[in-house]
């Protein structure tokens, strides 16, 4: 077994793990990033794409924002459609000039991997963590298995950035762990299509057939979603059925049909909310999806993860460089206050935009909420500020 030693082991090479590794390495703290998937997989995994104003600044300040600023699509508003009418919420006007940037999660990952490789910092793909031990002792130990055999790493701290099904959150003892969960009665069918966007801003639509979202990843790629029943499978959705349903749900009295193109990727994702507490146990810290999941309706997933990393990097540097553990002691509490704000906003957006198959009273309430959100300046302002920069509030 290969034996290694470092100061921090980071499990997971998604945006959270890679940004944390970069921030620590840039400040002189050695760390190793382990990822159970291949580099090709993580660089092509299409997920979130809406980046908040403050999080875009965080990425740029970290030295990873050059391509984001050059290629990212800046949006100053968002559109809501219901009852065949369209209503624009002017985000920047209501949120002190702040905007969102549409830039795919996989592109953030590519940028951070490139920086890490240039720095020569250890980044081990195809390495499955099998043992995570010593979390409450003087030294933590991680064992991982890769194509070249087994590796044991000794370290001072472990950052679990490996998602909700990863080894990190499973390593919290049952006597310590508390998990809050909600499963929603619908899923999202998502597609990536080679079709130029019809709009310069995102479109959220509530239709009696279900939810729809029109977004984009570049001037030539559109990202679209349909709300479907949890029992639905991809086999039941031909290309023609997907486009027909998108056109039905996104239609307004004035808007033309959306542009169609070859569908290059499709998936169905369950909608759920999860919060794991605490986010720290001894030498283990959880960040990103390892600690919390939000339904994507509020566009908060990647933003929450990177906001965790901003707090965690400061806490680790304070301890490792100045022997100040104040920020470590408050890490979980600090993050969870923000996490629950994001859960509330994501739940609000989700409940407002997904019609019920069975509850007409709830459907009427949803429409009332939507009308208030787009017609009341006070309600629009609250929505805009949460949508654009919740993680800096």
ABEGO torsion letter per residue (X at the ends): XBBBBBABBBBEABAAAAAAAAAAAAAGBBBBBBBABBAAAAAABBBBABBBAAAAAAAAAAGAAAAAAAABBBBABBBBBBGGBBBBBBAAAAAGGBBBBBBBAAAAAAAAAAAAAAAGBBBBBGBBBABBBGAABABBBBBBBBAAEBBBBBBABBBBAAEAABAAAAABBAAABBBBBBBBABBBBBBBBBBBBABABBBBBBBAAEBBBBBBABAABBBBBBBBBAABBAAABBAAAAAAAAAAAABBAABBBBBBBBBABBBBBBBBBBBBOBABBEABBBBEAAABBBBAAAGAAAAAAAAAAAAAAAAAAAAAAAGBAAAAAAAAAAAAAAAAAAAAAAAAAAAAABBBAABAAAAAAAAAAAAAAAABAAAAAAAAAAAAAAAAX
